[in-house]
Every structure is written in structure tokens, then in C-alpha cells.
Amino acid sequence: MASPAQHLPPGWAAEWEQTHQRYLFIETATGHTQWELPTESTAQMQQTALESPPIGAVPAHHSKRRQYAAGQTQAYYGSAEEQSMLQPMSQPQQQAGVEPQLFTPGLAAPSFAMQQQGQTQPPYYDPNQGQQQPDYINSQQQQPVYGQPNPNALADQFSQMGLGGQRSFSLQTANLLTSPPDPRELSLPPPEIRLPPNATVTPSQFANADSSYQRSTLNAFPNTSSLLSKSKIPLALIISPYRTVSENEPQVPLVTDTVIARCRRCRTYINPFVQFIDGGNRWRCCMCNLSNEVPQMFDWDQTRNQPGDRWSRPELSHGVVEYVAPTEYMVRPPQPAVYVFLIDVSHAAVQSGMVATATRTILENLDRIPDEDERTKIAIVCFDVSLYFFSLPPGQSEPTMLVVSDVDDVFLPKPTDLLLNLAEARSSGGLENLLTRINDMFKENGIIGSALGPALQAGFKLMVPIGGKIIALSSSLPSVGVGALKNREDPKILGTAKESGLLQAASPFYKTFAIECSRAQVSVDMFLFSSGYQDVASLSCLPHYTSGQTYYYPAFNAARAEDALKFAHEFGEVLAMPIMLEVIMRVRASRGLRMSSFHGNFFVRSTDLLAMPTVATNQGYAIEVQIEETITAPFVVLQTAILHTTCYGERRIRVVTTAYPVTSNLSEIFASTDQVALAVLLANKAVERTLSHKLEDARDAVFNKLVEILQTYKSSMTAAGAGASAQLAVGENMKMLPVLILGLLKNVGIRQSAQIPPDIRAYSQALLTSLPAQLLIPYIYPSFYSLHNMPPEAGTVGPDGVIMPSPLPLTSERLERHGLFLIEDGQTIFLWVGRDAVPQLVMDVFNLPSYEVLRGGKTTLPILENAFSQRVNAIVQKTREMRRGVYYPHLYVVKEDGEPPLRLWALSALVQDRADVLPSYQQFVSSLKEKMISSTICEFLIERIRSECDILQQRSSF
């Protein structure tokens, strides 16, 4: 065979690559390498790319920009930051004019980066002495332009076309001491997954699962565990397999022909990263390399009863796909959806309006409860210190109440007609009749006490043969029967080392009962309403181990319209939500990788099998990955498979597949770090540590992990190395990680404070361990908008819905005394009104004559007949809808000189400011640097002592 060197254009050389058994082509002038045989056109294009401006170069008039904050002006050079943030997110693209060969891997199609442009924003009101100016004719406030054209765009496009082989990551360093956090970076996609050419069998841009379903803390996997340890970055998957899909998003492809190809050895589902061999009759597994036969019906279109196009099958072109499972995937026929409502009817529950609101919400949402196949079953059990069952025989419209007062030995008073078929119960009118009368039945109830534990046992007995969901609504601390709890809230131990004891379950019943529920395919959702201590830490154990969710409404009072609306909205969304039943989930990975630990709401049935009786949409899980042996493959594949029954009676398998390149280069590991996924993992690990150690230990562990990462980056990736430096270096892609960690440390779940009630802290921890990334990130780093001077298009409807203003950094320096600002964290919305707000602004938004008559607190904004009111309301509504989840945040109006507790609560969301003993962002960054310097000195002294000991030992032996 002739050497390819004689066919190369000038300036190129060929070198045989032993590992891949093929020639590697090298451009001698630049050192650029590629697998494809270069041609004259390739050389010309590479030369064109080389003539592009260097990284970081920008036109002269953009080289320096100003950023304005209240009371000060900061000038900074932003071009390098923008270049890094706008790196194109792409897959290798198929070469023009080259058709993919049958039964050989194709090339992935490109996807281009989205670029956001800044805008000139005219202020709505003039700060000068509160005088209103004519609409939008005031002096304009220039916002920073966000993003410049990528100077290496042409070279990137060529490499996407496969002309440059697998592109390596370019690591750009930022100085945290001079680079203020920019919240817009959190909306950028994670670092690109740069797979080698021909990694996929079809040129599909959907071959890798979207990051909203599955993302990794590293988008380039280290080839050895020692390299991973050296980077100090934990390797983990962040998974939300059942996230909601909006109207403008593609639905998950469904394979209905029940033809499922799986590896015989490792049971991996066929996916876009396998290889077809033997003329297409066999396929090689991308995880264990075993050769498998292609199913006979794989190339047959059963719908049209004719040969089909193999390459159009969704499982070969999509990273997220769902199968209709054949009968061999069923242990029993698909179970129906079963809902058992446990409603507290004690005196406190009735007086707060919870019972009336809950029954009315169930009644109004009966049409939304999933029941297309008319198999859904429902039961209602009320409780105080006794249990109240309701029997409704088929065809009858009058329910019968059966009372069980012996709560020490719970039994069902009747074997049938307690668990009702939803469609039959509605057709007779009996269910609506019951829901209408429950509040009247107990409106004079003066009993104080709660038999929640016995009620849970009763609900369990009702559904244990089938499985399903228990929805418990409780307004007081359980006090009677099994699971009774005592008030252990002690203000004296808040903020001390003993506080972590209040965050652990006080009774073993809630964990042991949860395990029983998990085995019987029963999950529990808790809705908690107490105005006093309710021991959320103990009660949230049930949702935690049964894959349910906890919802908490402290001091609930339905007489306040806002309280009733929030609960009714969230409860209604839970009822209408499609749920997955009798779920088991397993994550498989390429050889050399192992799932080591799991975080989230589930029960670990075996070493790698997660049991989840039901799975609601928009729950997040974190799974840590361990490297057990050296990885020699060019890329690895991780696949999450979830076997479940839909609430419509169909057995299905959802498969989420993602491939990641493998590297031996430490700089590529840092350049591929996903700061959002890393923050989600650290939040889960911090909460877990508070339960086994102290709150202070959890905070220290998170802080020290960040120091380790920054120290490793400095010593390995910067010229300063281990010595002293005036910089605090970090990769551009991790620039927001310190402020995310600061937000986590200031979150009420683990914040250092002696003023946080244990119920509030326990509920926050439940959110930190169950929210998907899209909800968790704003929960630890809220969104902050300026409304009084937002651009004219903000609050209006665009192609993708309501246009939001640009988010601001979370610092009070951005607050203006004449302004109107919105702060939100996905759970609460604050509308901050400056003390010098002009009367016209107050009139346009609140329909009040002046700031003085405006009252702060929980409120509902009026929708007025002016454009500004409608835009503000649209932004508030969009804020409540734009994130996945059922939550409906309360809106609080906060006056700058209003009630101090409300002001401090709102200001605590500005995590870059100093608050009480908690540092500002600048202080936090300085403490990071000091910690790194002290660690470096300690390491130097230890090394010096070791060397002197070695010398003394040598002398003594001599």
C-alpha cells in the first residue's frame, strides 16, 4: 500500500497512529491534526482560518466598555469573556456532498450557538426629584452589549465540517477579582460535547440527549481516576428524565412497534453511538463492544407493512426516546392510577380554610385527573383523632361515612366501595356530592389532634394490592397513634452544633413505613399547612423515600386570597400532572465507569437499581460516577433507562443516552466543566452532609471543595502556578461557580443563622434535593430585574412568548431610590419599590395615588388600563410559568422604608451583598484567595518538613 505522504498538499505530513490503526495528518506550520486526507481546498481553508483575528481580538471601539452601578463606575475589559461565552455548541457536521454509507457510522449535524445582543434601554421614569417625564424621551441608559462576533467562527465551521478532526477544548482564564458575575451566563448552554468524527450512525443533531434531560459535571471524561482526582472536580450525572415539554419543543419520539434491540451482555439499548457490522446484520455495543444480531423486524415498517428505512428509526437518531414495552417487560398487567386523599379535618384545618379549599380544588380538577382509559381509582379518607371513610356503592349518589376510632389497630371498615372508580363515581354524582359536603360535615369540629400516622396506614391498606399515590393534607403536628411526634423546636439550639438533630426524623416510623410503601409501589405527597411547628423534617421522609414531593404552606389562611390561590393552583397542577407508575431506573455506562452514589427522592433497591413507585414530572436526581479502570475508547456512553407504566395504562421504557469524549488533558477537563451541573451536585451533597454531620460541616465541605478546584486550576493551568499571584484564576466556563456556591451557602437550607425555624430549613433542604436544575439554580441564585427602565419590548409578546428584561447582578448597588425592581427565586417574588418612586409609577402599577399610601406585604397586582401595568403583569405571570414545576410563587410588595423583616427577607436574595455574618461576594472571593494562600503555605511547610526528615534519616543511617 502506497504511503499517503505522496498525495499530500505542501505543508502537510502523515504519521501512523498505532492506537487507532490509521494515518494522522499534521499541518507542519501550525501543528493542526486531522484524520481526513487533506486536499488543496483544505489547506486553503485552514490558511483562511489562520488569517482570522486571534482569540480575544475585537474592534477598537469595543475594546473597553463601562458598566454602571449606583454610586460607582466599574470599567472592565469584556471581550475575552464574551468570546468564551459564545463558543459555538455543535456536533461534527457531515462533509458537503458526501452521503452517509449504509451500515457505517455517519457524521453528526451541526447546531449553531445562540447569541444574545444587548439593547439600549430608555428609563421609564426620571430620577430627578420624582418628576415624571414624557414617555420614553429621557436620557438613555446604555446597557453593555452582550456578545461579539466570534473571531474564530470560520475556523470553527471548518472543524465542524470534519476538516479538522475532533476539536480540542480551548481553555480561557478569568480573574475572579476583576470579573464581576454576569447572571446572563447562566442561561448559556453548557460546554459543548465535542465527540470525534463518525461517532454516530446518523447525522442527527439530536443524537445526544438535551442537557435538560441529562447533563454531566464534565463534558469531557478523564481517562483515568487519577486524572479525575487531580482535577478535584466530582464526576456526576444530573438527570430530569420526565421534564415537561412546552408547545414549541419537540416531543420525545415514541417507538410503537415493540421492536427493542438490546445488548445481550450489558443490556444496553441500541442508540445512535453503536456500530453496524457484518453488512448491517449485526451491531456492536458502544459500551461493552459485544456483537449483537439486529432484530428481524428492525428494518420492517409494521404500519405500512413494507420494508422500512433503518436510518429513520428514532432510536438511531435521538438521545431521548420512549418505547412501548412488549409483554415480557411486565410482571403484572399495567396498574391503573390510584389516588388516595387523606384530609385533615381537625379544628385547625377547618378554621384555616384548608378543608374547604382542598375539596373545592379536587372538585374543580376532576376533569384534569388522568383517566383516559376510565380505570383511575380514587378514595377519600378524613382524619382528626379518628378516621372517617366514605363508602359509595356503584350507582348511588349518597355516600356513607364510616368512623374508625381505634387508631392503634387500623382496619378497613368495609372491604369494598371505599376505593372508587373515578368515572363510575362521577357518573352517579356521588363523588361531587361528597366533595361538596365534606367541609359542612366538619365545619363545627372542635377536636384538636392529628392521627396522621394511622391515616397513612389506612390509605396504604386501601391501595396495597395495586399501588398508586397517597396525597396527605395535614394542618397540625401528628399527635395520636403510630408516628405521633412531639414539639422539639428549641430556639436555644438554633445556630449551634445540635441544630442538625432537628433536621433528622424524630420517629423511625416515617422511614420504615416509607420503605413498605416503596415495596408496594405506593408513593406519598405531603401538603403541610400548620401555623406552628409541624416537624417537616420527619414528615418529608415519606416523600423522600417514596419518590414523592413535599409542599409547605406556613401559617396558611384561606381568608387571604393569595394563600388560597397558591395552594389551589399547586394542588390542581399536582392532580392534573401525568405520573409514571411502578418505576425502576438504572444508569448504564461504558466499561470502566460505575455509578457510585445517588441523590434524590427514591429508594435504592440494589447497588444500581432505583425504585420509584411513582415519578412526577420535573423531579431532579444526581448520580455520582466513579472511574474504575483506564478508559481507552475515544468516547464513553451513559444511558439512563426508566421502565414505567403510564397513568393511561401503557407499559413504556424511556431511554436517555449521552456520549462524552475521553481526554487525558487536564486543561480539557477544566474547559468542559458544567458549572450548573456542579452546583446542583454540591447542593445535594451539602444537604446529605447536614443529616450525617453538622450544618457547619456541610458549609465547610462545600467551601473547601471550591477552594480545591480553584487551587488545582491555579497550580495546573496558570503561569503563576503554586506561587503567590494577584489573580484568582478560574476558567471562563466556571466563572459563575463561586457566586453559585455563595448563593448555596446563603440559602436557608444550610445558611449560618440562629433565626431560621427548623421547619423552614427542612423544607428548603427538601427543595434542594428534589428540584431539577432549571428550578434549583434560581433557588440559590435568584433573578433580579429592573422594571422602571426596561426596554420597550420587555413585557410584550415575542416569537417565544413574553420578552423578559435582562437580569442584573444580585447586588443592592443596582437598586435605585426611584426604581421598581423584581427579585424572584422560583418560590417567592419580591416587587421592590424605591422610596422616591414617582406618583405616576405607583398609579400605573398599583392604582394608588402615591408611595405613601402603598402597603407592603403579600398582594395581587391589579391589571390596569395602561401599557406599563400590563407589561409588569405579563413579566410576573411569565416568571410564574417559565420554569418547569407546579410552584406558584407568592408576590410580595417591598417598600424601601417598609417593614424591616420583609425588607431583610427581600435583601437576603441579593446574595452578592453582605448580610449579618454572611460575606459579600467580594469578601467571599477574598476569603477564597486567603484560604488558597494559607493552604499553599501549609503544603510548602509540610513538604519542607518531609524533606528535612528524609535528610535526617539518611544522616542517621549513614
BAZAVEX-704310 format. One record per residue (C-alpha): x, y, z; residue in three letters. Coordinates in steps of 0.1 Angstrom, whole numbers, plus 5000, padded with zeros to 4 digits. Each point is the difference from the previous one (the first is absolute). Example, Ala and Ser with C-alpha at 12.3 -4.5 7.8 and 13.67 -1.06 7.14 Angstrom:
2
512349555078ALA;501450344993SER;
END
This chain:
958
500050005000MET;501450334989ALA;500750265028SER;497550295000PRO;502950245003ALA;500450014962GLN;496450134997HIS;500250285026LEU;499950374991PRO;503150215009PRO;500550065038GLY;498449675011TRP;501549685015ALA;498549665007ALA;500749805032GLU;498749655007TRP;497949995032GLU;500449665016GLN;497150035024THR;497450064973HIS;501849814973GLN;499850294975ARG;502050304987TYR;499950335018LEU;500650304978PHE;502050295015ILE;500350364986GLU;503650075007THR;499750385002ALA;497350005028THR;500149655015GLY;496349964990HIS;499049634998THR;497149824983GLN;499049654989TRP;498750094965GLU;502450014971LEU;500750374994PRO;499550154966THR;501050334984GLU;496650155010SER;500549885035THR;503450175002ALA;498550324986GLN;497250005025MET;502449945029GLN;502050294988GLN;496950224999THR;499249895035ALA;503650095011LEU;499550354986GLU;497050055023SER;500550245029PRO;501549845030PRO;497949895030ILE;499150305021GLY;500550254972ALA;497150254995VAL;499650324980PRO;501550295017ALA;496850185009HIS;498949685019HIS;503249945019SER;498950175032LYS;496550045013ARG;498550165031ARG;497649845025GLN;498150245023TYR;498849935035ALA;498550235026ALA;502750225015GLY;502949864980GLN;501349924965THR;501949694992GLN;501949974967ALA;501049664989TYR;501249824969TYR;497349774989GLY;501149874966SER;501749685011ALA;497049915022GLU;497650044972GLU;502149794977GLN;499949715024SER;496350035007MET;499249994963LEU;501949694991GLN;497849824974PRO;498249705013MET;500249754972SER;500549644990GLN;502349904972PRO;498350064967GLN;499749784970GLN;502350104972GLN;498350184972ALA;499049774971GLY;500949685018VAL;497149765007GLU;500249785031PRO;500849654990GLN;497649725009LEU;500949815032PHE;502850245008THR;500050285026PRO;499050344986GLY;500950345011LEU;498150225024ALA;498350314988ALA;500950345013PRO;498150225024SER;500950365001PHE;500550205032ALA;497350255009MET;501350355005GLN;498350265022GLN;500350374991GLN;499950285025GLY;497550284996GLN;499850375007THR;497450045028GLN;498350335005PRO;498950055036PRO;496350025007TYR;500250275027TYR;502650275007ASP;501749995034PRO;500250375001ASN;497950115030GLN;497349754991GLY;498750204970GLN;498449794973GLN;501350064965GLN;498249944968PRO;500049634990ASP;503349874989TYR;501850334992ILE;502350015030ASN;503849974998SER;500849644990GLN;501849755020GLN;502449804979GLN;500149635010GLN;503149804993PRO;499949824966VAL;500049635008TYR;502149804976GLY;502250094970GLN;500449804968PRO;502349705006ASN;503350084982PRO;500749634995ASN;496549934986ALA;501449904966LEU;502549765015ALA;497349865022ASP;497849944970GLN;502749824982PHE;500749775029SER;496349945004GLN;500049874964MET;502449735010GLY;503050184984LEU;501950025033GLY;499249675017GLY;498850025036GLN;500450365012ARG;501750045033SER;498750235027PHE;501550345003SER;500450115036LEU;499750375008GLN;500850135034THR;498250285019ALA;501050185031ASN;497349995026LEU;501350305018LEU;499450234969THR;497149814983SER;496650075016PRO;497449734997PRO;497750034970ASP;496749815005PRO;499549984963ARG;502749744998GLU;497749755019LEU;497650004970SER;502749894976LEU;500249634990PRO;502649785018PRO;503449954984PRO;499749824967GLU;500349624999ILE;502749964973ARG;499849644988LEU;502549864975PRO;498849984963PRO;497949704991ASN;498949955036ALA;496349964990THR;498349784975VAL;497850284987THR;500850374994PRO;497450115025SER;500350315022GLN;497949825026PHE;502349705004ALA;501050125035ASN;497350065026ALA;499250365006ASP;501750135032SER;496650075016SER;499449625002TYR;503649895009GLN;503250205005ARG;503449925015SER;502250215022THR;502749934974LEU;499450004962ASN;503349834994ALA;500749705022PHE;503549945014PRO;501549674988ASN;501349905035THR;498750045035SER;503350165010SER;499550284974LEU;496550055014LEU;501350025035SER;502750254989LYS;497350234986SER;498150005033LYS;496750024981ILE;497549745009PRO;498649804971LEU;496249965001ALA;496849994978LEU;497250245007ILE;496849844987ILE;496450124995SER;498649724978PRO;496450115001TYR;500150374995ARG;497050194986THR;500150084963VAL;498750334989SER;498150064968GLU;502950134980ASN;502349715010GLU;500249664981PRO;498249725017GLN;501949695011VAL;499949754970PRO;497949695007LEU;500949664986VAL;496749814997THR;500949684982ASP;501449835032THR;503249914981VAL;502750075027ILE;503649924992ALA;502249955031ARG;503549885006CYS;500049635011ARG;502750065026ARG;499650345016CYS;496350064990ARG;500750344985THR;497350124976TYR;501050074964ILE;500850374996ASN;501750244975PRO;503549905012PHE;500049634991VAL;501849864969GLN;498449784973PHE;502249724987ILE;499749694979ASP;498250174972GLY;497550165025GLY;498949665014ASN;501750065033ARG;500750305023TRP;502850055024ARG;499150145035CYS;501550335007CYS;500549915037MET;501449655001CYS;500949944963ASN;498049684998LEU;498749924965SER;496249954999ASN;497549894974GLU;497750264985VAL;496349905007PRO;498349874969GLN;497250265002MET;502450295005PHE;499950094963ASP;496349944995TRP;497350275001ASP;497149835018GLN;497750294994THR;500249984963ARG;501049634999ASN;503050054978GLN;503850045003PRO;500950305021GLY;502950255001ASP;502349895028ARG;501550355003TRP;496750165007SER;499549805032ARG;500050245029PRO;502349795022GLU;502850054975LEU;499750374997SER;498750125034HIS;501650005034GLY;496650005017VAL;497549744988VAL;497149815015GLU;498949644992TYR;496649845004VAL;501149695019ALA;499049654990PRO;498449765025THR;503449865011GLU;500750335018TYR;496949955022MET;499949815033VAL;496350075001ARG;497450184978PRO;500650385001PRO;498550145031GLN;497450275000PRO;500750345015ALA;498850015036VAL;499750315022TYR;499249995037VAL;499450345016PHE;500650025038LEU;498450335011ILE;500550145035ASP;496750125013VAL;501150105035SER;499050335015HIS;503150184987ALA;499649864965ALA;496450114997VAL;500550345015GLN;502950084976SER;497849934970GLY;502349724989MET;497249744999VAL;497750224979ALA;502850104976THR;501249644996ALA;496649854993THR;499150284976ARG;503349964981THR;499449624997ILE;496550064988LEU;501150264974GLU;502849784987ASN;498249674996LEU;500150044963ASP;503850055001ARG;500849695019ILE;501549764975PRO;497349744991ASP;499949954963GLU;499449635003ASP;497550055029GLU;502049775023ARG;501150275025THR;498949935036LYS;499650255028ILE;499349995037ALA;499550275026ILE;500849955037VAL;499650285025CYS;501749995034PHE;500450195033ASP;500549775030VAL;497849754982SER;499749884964LEU;497050074977TYR;499549784970PHE;497550064973PHE;498249714982SER;498350064967LEU;498549694984PRO;499750014962PRO;496950194988GLY;499450175033GLN;500350385004SER;499950015038GLU;503349915017PRO;500149825033THR;502550115027MET;501749735021LEU;501950105031VAL;502949805014VAL;501050145034SER;502549725009ASP;503250154985VAL;502349765018ASP;498949714978ASP;498950154966VAL;497649794979PHE;497850074970LEU;496450015012PRO;498749864967LYS;501849784974PRO;498550174970THR;498650344987ASP;502750205018LEU;502350014970LEU;497850144973LEU;500349994962ASN;500350374991LEU;497849994969ALA;497349795017GLU;499950225031ALA;499750314979ARG;497249854978SER;497849955030SER;500850345014GLY;501049855033GLY;503650125000LEU;499150364992GLU;497449985028ASN;502549885025LEU;502650264991LEU;497450275003THR;498949895035ARG;503349915018ILE;500650355012ASN;496550045013ASP;500349665018MET;502950125021PHE;499550385001LYS;499149985037GLU;502749755008ASN;501850115032GLY;502349705003ILE;503750095003ILE;502549734991GLY;501249804970SER;500149634993ALA;502150044969LEU;502049685005GLY;496949785002PRO;498450184971ALA;503149924979LEU;499749645010GLN;496350004990ALA;500950154966GLY;502749744996PHE;497549715007LYS;497650154974LEU;502549994972MET;502649745009VAL;498749744975PRO;500450254971ILE;502450295010GLY;499650364992GLY;500350345017LYS;499050115035ILE;499450385002ILE;500050105037ALA;498850345011LEU;500950085036SER;499550325021SER;501649905033SER;502749805016LEU;499149625001PRO;499049935036SER;498049685001VAL;500949644992GLY;503049874981VAL;502350274987GLY;499050255028ALA;502550285003LEU;500950255027LYS;500950364997ASN;503850005000ARG;500550354988GLU;502550165024ASP;501250364991PRO;503049955023LYS;501649744977ILE;499450194967LEU;503350094986GLY;501949755021THR;501649674992ALA;496849825013LYS;497850174974GLU;500649724975SER;498149775023GLY;496850194993LEU;500549934963LEU;499949625005GLN;496849795004ALA;498849995037ALA;498249674995SER;501249694982PRO;496449934988PHE;500350244971TYR;503049834984LYS;498949645006THR;496550084988PHE;501550174969ALA;502049684992ILE;496749805003GLU;498350244976CYS;502949974975SER;499849634999ARG;496250024994ALA;500450264972GLN;498450275022VAL;501450365001SER;499050285024VAL;499650374994ASP;499950225031MET;498150345000PHE;500750175034LEU;498250305013PHE;500750045037SER;500250355015SER;502349865026GLY;502849745002TYR;499149694978GLN;503349814998ASP;500550034963VAL;503349815004ALA;498249685011SER;497050034977LEU;502150064969SER;501649665004CYS;497049844985LEU;500250194967PRO;503849975000HIS;500149625000TYR;496849944979THR;500950254972SER;497350245010GLY;500250375008GLN;499550235030THR;498050324998TYR;500050255029TYR;497750295007TYR;500950155033PRO;497350195018ALA;497549924972PHE;496850205002ASN;497549964971ALA;498450335010ALA;503050164983ARG;499349964963ALA;503749974992GLU;500349705024ASP;497049824985ALA;501150074965LEU;503549875005LYS;498849675016PHE;497249954975ALA;502350064970HIS;502749775012GLU;497649735013PHE;498150014967GLY;503349964980GLU;501049705021VAL;496649844992LEU;500250074963ALA;503649894997MET;500649684980PRO;501849765023ILE;502149704993MET;499249695021LEU;502049705013GLU;503250154988VAL;503549865000ILE;503050194988MET;503549884992ARG;503050194986VAL;502449814978ARG;503450124989ALA;503049904978SER;502549765014ARG;502250165027GLY;497150215015LEU;497849925029ARG;497150185017MET;501350055036SER;497450215019SER;496550134995PHE;498250325011HIS;496350084997GLY;496549875009ASN;500149624996PHE;501049685017PHE;503149824989VAL;498849644995ARG;503449854990SER;503550144992THR;498850184969ASP;496249954998LEU;497850295012LEU;496449915010ALA;497550284996MET;496349915005PRO;498950314980THR;502050274983VAL;498650344996ALA;501350234973THR;502850245007ASN;501849825027GLN;503850005000GLY;502549745010TYR;503850005003ALA;502149694996ILE;503750005006GLU;502349814976VAL;503249825008GLN;502849914976ILE;501149655009GLU;502549934972GLU;501950184972THR;497750094972ILE;501649944966THR;496950074978ALA;499850344983PRO;496750075016PHE;497749855027VAL;496249965001VAL;497750035030LEU;496449884996GLN;497150055024THR;497249754996ALA;496750055018ILE;497449724998LEU;496550135010HIS;496349984996THR;498350314987THR;496950125019CYS;498149904968TYR;500849635004GLY;502949954976GLU;503449855010ARG;502850204986ARG;503850045001ILE;501650354998ARG;503749994990VAL;502250305003VAL;503549964984THR;502950245001THR;503649954986ALA;503050195013TYR;503550024986PRO;502949865020VAL;503150205006THR;503449975018SER;500450385000ASN;499350185033LEU;499350334982SER;497249844980GLU;498549875032ILE;499850355014PHE;498850154967ALA;497249744999SER;498750065035THR;496350075003ASP;499750255028GLN;496249955003VAL;500249635003ALA;502850035025LEU;497950245021ALA;497049775000VAL;502249715012LEU;501650205028LEU;496650115012ALA;498949645003ASN;503349905017LYS;499750295024ALA;496549905012VAL;501149645003GLU;502950115022ARG;497850205023THR;498049695009LEU;503149795009SER;502250285014HIS;499550365010LYS;498750304980LEU;503450165004GLU;501749694986ASP;497850014969ALA;500950374994ARG;503749935005ASP;499949704976ALA;498550214972VAL;502450295006PHE;503049775001ASN;499049824968LYS;499950344983LEU;503450095014VAL;501449664988GLU;498750064964ILE;501450364999LEU;503349895015GLN;500449724975THR;499150234971TYR;502550265011LYS;502949755005SER;499349814968SER;498650254975MET;501650335008THR;503550134996ALA;500150115037ALA;499749635010GLY;500249945037ALA;501650335008GLY;498450335011ALA;498050194975SER;497850314998ALA;497349794981GLN;497449755011LEU;499949804968ALA;497249784987VAL;498849884966GLY;497550234982GLU;497549715000ASN;500249985038MET;499950375007LYS;496649995016MET;500849705022LEU;501350215030PRO;496850215001VAL;497849694996LEU;501849855030ILE;499650335019LEU;496349994993GLY;499949645012LEU;501750095032LEU;497550285005LYS;497049784992ASN;497849955031VAL;500649624996GLY;503650035013ILE;500450375009ARG;501850095032GLN;497350165021SER;498349955034ALA;496750164986GLN;498949744975ILE;497149775013PRO;500849634996PRO;496949944978ASP;501150284976ILE;503549854998ARG;498849644996ALA;497650114971TYR;502850184983SER;502249695002GLN;497249804985ALA;500050244971LEU;503850004996LEU;499949624996THR;497149964976SER;499850314977LEU;501349964964PRO;502950224990ALA;497750254983GLN;498250075033LEU;502949945024LEU;502450264985ILE;497750295004PRO;499149875035TYR;503750055010ILE;500750294977TYR;496750204995PRO;499150214970SER;500150385003PHE;498450244975TYR;499750384998SER;496450084988LEU;499850385001HIS;502650034972ASN;499649684981MET;500150014962PRO;496750064981PRO;499749644988GLU;500449855035ALA;496649885013GLY;498649974965THR;499449684980VAL;502849884977GLY;500549694979PRO;500849805031ASP;497550155023GLY;500350295024VAL;503450184997ILE;501850035033MET;502450295009PRO;503749925004SER;500849875035PRO;502350205022LEU;502749895025PRO;498649935034LEU;501350315018THR;498250295016SER;502350234981GLU;497649964971ARG;497050125021LEU;498950364993GLU;497950215024ARG;497650094972HIS;499849654985GLY;497849694998LEU;501849675002PHE;499049634999LEU;501949735019ILE;498949634997GLU;501449665009ASP;497349774986GLY;498349985034GLN;499450375008THR;499850334980ILE;500950335015PHE;499050334984LEU;502350265015TRP;498850364999VAL;502550285006GLY;499050275025ARG;500350274973ASP;497749824975ALA;498050274982VAL;496250015005PRO;499449914964GLN;501949675003LEU;498149915031VAL;496750084983MET;500949814968ASP;501049685019VAL;497950005032PHE;497250244992ASN;500950215031LEU;500650385001PRO;503549995016SER;502749805016TYR;498950105035GLU;496649824998VAL;501649684985LEU;500149715024ARG;502649735000GLY;499449635003GLY;498349714982LYS;497950134972THR;498449954965THR;500950264974LEU;497050174983PRO;499949994962ILE;499450364990LEU;499250174967GLU;503550124993ASN;502949844981ALA;502450005029PHE;497749825024SER;499349744973GLN;503749954993ARG;500849965038VAL;497249755004ASN;501249814969ALA;503549985015ILE;498649885034VAL;497949744982GLN;502949894978LYS;502249965032THR;497449775014ARG;499749794969GLU;503550004984MET;501549735022ARG;499049645001ARG;498149905031GLY;496650055017VAL;501150295022TYR;498150325001TYR;502150265018PRO;498550265023HIS;500450364991LEU;501250245027TYR;500150374996VAL;503150135019VAL;500350375007LYS;503650145004GLU;499150155034ASP;497349745009GLY;499949725026GLU;503549895009PRO;499449625000PRO;498550024965LEU;502850224988ARG;502749775014LEU;498349704985TRP;500150164966ALA;503550135003LEU;501249655011SER;499349904964ALA;502750244988LEU;502749745008VAL;502950224988GLN;499450245029ASP;501249965036ARG;497349895024ALA;500449965037ASP;503049765004VAL;499849894964LEU;502650154977PRO;499650204968SER;501249864967TYR;503150215002GLN;500749885035GLN;499349644990PHE;502450014971VAL;502650165022SER;499549725026SER;500549754972LEU;503350154991LYS;501150025036GLU;499149635005LYS;501949914969MET;503150195012ILE;499949845035SER;499549664984SER;503050054977THR;502150115030ILE;499049705020CYS;500849774971GLU;503450174996PHE;500749965037LEU;499049645000ILE;502149924970GLU;502950185016ARG;499749805032ILE;499849684981ARG;503150084980SER;501950095032GLU;498849685017CYS;501349814970ASP;503450175003ILE;500249925037LEU;499049644994GLN;502749974973GLN;502650155024ARG;499049775028SER;500249694978SER;503450124987PHE;
END
